[in-house]
Amino acid sequence: EAGVTQFPSHSVIEKGQTVTLRCDPISGHDNLYWYRRVMGKEIKFLLHFVKESKQDESGMPNNRFLAERTGGTYSTLKVQPAELEDSGVYFCASSPNKYEQYFGPGTRLTVT
Amino acid sequence: GQSLEQPSEVTAVEGAIVQINCTYQTSGFYGLSWYQQHDGGAPTFLSYNALDGLEETGRFSSFLSRSDSYGYLLLQELQMKDSASYFCAVKRDDKIIFGKGTRLHILP
């Protein structure tokens, strides 16, 4: 069974540019989560989808971040315009039951 | 609000046993999870405790005491490949709140 996949694995962009991260969850998992880990700090929750609906987006830092989950399958996280403090590793996770989460390999975003 | 406390680093010897503690303060607690993360890798689910007591999965065991808001991860027969960061996490409503992680160093 394929795990959670994320694309790209790395992204280096300049401040002010736009980046879109993609996550493909494990097939059949209704729950999809986005997390971010800034260097040296803990993994922080960003938001949670149940199918195509946003269940909880209380962790989204600001309105420069936009997450979508088309048709309840893959999800995208867009950062526009990117700022230096947005650098970090963005993880996506999916879950069949909300407490056992399977993480993707992450996207390392560097904003210069 | 919510917070989790765990040691930042722990060092142990290959073949030994190590315990990583986690205390938490959170409202609406539903369970305590443990995740392992190797450098450059993704967090990997290890265990979940919703009720008090010990859960055993091979060389790894996890314990929870809800009355003490405390849990631990026990790793036995340590192997070099166990060198990683270990995160405790609480399930609150539909989200998971992670601790800052414990870096486990294993000496040969």
Contacts between the chains, C-beta under 8 A, distances in Angstrom:
chain1	res1	chain2	res2	distance
A	4	B	42	7.9
A	31	B	94	7.9
A	33	B	95	7.7
A	33	B	96	7.5
A	35	B	98	7.8
A	41	B	100	7.0
A	42	B	87	7.5
A	42	B	98	5.1
A	42	B	99	6.3
A	42	B	100	4.3
A	42	B	101	6.6
A	43	B	43	6.8
A	43	B	87	6.7
A	43	B	98	4.2
A	43	B	101	8.0
A	44	B	98	7.3
A	45	B	95	4.8
A	45	B	96	6.5
A	45	B	97	6.7
A	45	B	98	7.8
A	48	B	94	5.4
A	48	B	95	5.9
A	50	B	94	7.9
A	55	B	94	5.4
A	56	B	93	7.1
A	56	B	94	5.4
A	56	B	95	5.7
A	58	B	95	7.6
A	59	B	95	7.3
A	91	B	42	6.2
A	91	B	43	6.9
A	93	B	43	7.8
A	98	B	91	7.3
A	98	B	94	6.2
A	99	B	30	7.4
A	99	B	31	5.7
A	99	B	33	6.6
A	99	B	48	5.2
A	99	B	50	7.5
A	99	B	91	5.3
A	99	B	96	7.8
A	100	B	33	7.8
A	100	B	45	5.4
A	100	B	48	6.2
A	101	B	33	8.0
A	101	B	43	8.0
A	101	B	45	6.1
A	101	B	96	6.5
A	102	B	45	6.7
A	103	B	35	7.9
A	103	B	42	4.0
A	103	B	43	4.7
A	103	B	44	6.9
A	103	B	45	7.9
A	104	B	42	5.9
A	105	B	41	7.0
A	105	B	42	4.9
A	106	B	42	5.6
